[in-house]
Amino acid sequence: MSEQKPRLKRPVENVRAELLADPDTQRIAKSLDMELEAYVELVLDYAQNPDKEPTLIVAPDEELRAAGYNPPSTQDVANFFIAAANGELGIGPPKSYYTGFEAAQDASNKPSLRGDEGQEQVTVDEETSQKLRKHVPKGGGERA
């Protein structure tokens, strides 16, 4: 027998109202550039249908351009991953990590809720780094 995943135990209207009023839900929707109501409906859809898998839509570049998107070239994507492997992107934690109270939280010596306090960044020597870079594909669109 397959194990049934739990469904909502409270009325959907109550859960919807709580999600709409929840500051974390509002912050997450904003960080995803989604309307709050649309994000809440998406959350509720997955909560009501726990076996539902997220969808991944792959479209040809021509369709994306026709829909108003400008997809990156294969070379742009390759350069992005190489820059990421080299640590050249300068990106930090996701925007959803920030609440606007970080400075006050540090001053009060309260523990972080993210779970990464006291962890050190992994260091890799240059020789190991060069060995790893050998496995990063180079080139353009002729790669499969």
N, C-alpha and C positions, 0 to 999 in steps of 0.2 A: 504494500500500500504506500502510495506517495503521501508525504506529509503536507497537510494543508497549511498555507501561510495565513496568519491572522488578518482579519479584515477590521474595519472600523467598529468599535464597540459602542460608539456614541452617535447620535444623529449627525448627519452630514452638515446640516445648517449650523449646529453648535461648533463643530470643528472649523467650518468655513469662517465663522465670526471670530473665533480665537486666532486663526491664522492671519486674517486681515488686520487684527489689532496688534499682533505680535511684532515688536520692533526687529527681532532677528529675521523674521520672514520678510519684512519690508526692506531690510538691509540686503538680504540675499537677492531679492527681485531687482533691486536697484543695481547691484553689482553685475547682474546678468543682463542689464538693459531691457528688462521685461516690465510690462505693466503689472502692478501688484495683483490685480484681479486675475489676469491670465496665468500668473505664476501659481497663485493659490489653486486655481482650477486644475492646473497640471499636477500639483502635489496631491490634490484630492483624487484625481483620476488614478494615479499610481497607488494611493492608499486604498482605494476601493477595489483595485484590480492588482493585487500583489504579484501575480504571475505574469503581468504584462512586461514585455521587454522594451527598453528604450529603442527608438528608431534612429537609424543612421541613413541619411539619404546621400547617395553619391550621384553627382550630376556632371555631365560633360561641361567643359569650359564654355562652349557656345551657349548652352542653356543658362549658365550662370550670368554670362554677359547680357543675354536677352532679358534676364530678370533684374538687371541693374547692379550686379556684383562684378568686381574686377578681380578675378582669381589670380594668384601669384603664379609665375612661371615655374617650371621644374627647377631651373637654376636658382631662382629666388628661394625656393623651399630648401634646396640643398645648402645654399649659403646660410640660411637661418639655422639649420641643424649643426652645421660646422661651427658657426659662431656660438651656438649654445654649448657645444662640446668644448670650445675654447674658453668659455666663461666670459664672453664678450658682450652679452646682451644687457647686462646691468639690471636685470629684473629682480624684484624682491618678492616678498610674500604676496599672495592674492589680495586684491582690494577687500575681499570679504573678511580678512583677518583684522582690518582696522575698524574701530568703532568711533574714533574721535576722542577717546578717553585714555589713550596710551600714555601720555605724559603724566597725568594724574595717577594712573595705575602704577607706574614705575616709582613715583615719589612715595606712595603709600606702602611699598614693599609687600604688596599682596601677590599671591602666586598667579601665574599665567593660567588661563583656562585652555590654552592651545596644547599643552603637554610637551612643549619643546624646551622648557627652561632647563638649564644645566647641561644641555647637549652641545657638544663641540662640532664644528664643521669638520668633515672628513678631509684630511690632507693627503694628496697624492704627489709622489715625487715626480720630477720631470721625465725620468726614464719610463716610468709606468704610463704617464700621460702620453708620451710619444707612441708607445706600443698600442695604446687604446685608439689613438688617432689614425693608425694604419688601417683600422677596421671601418672607418667612416668613409663611405663611398664618395668619390670625387667625380666631377663631370656634370654633364647636362642632361638633356632630354633623351639621349640615346639609351639611358639605363632603363631596365625594366623593373 
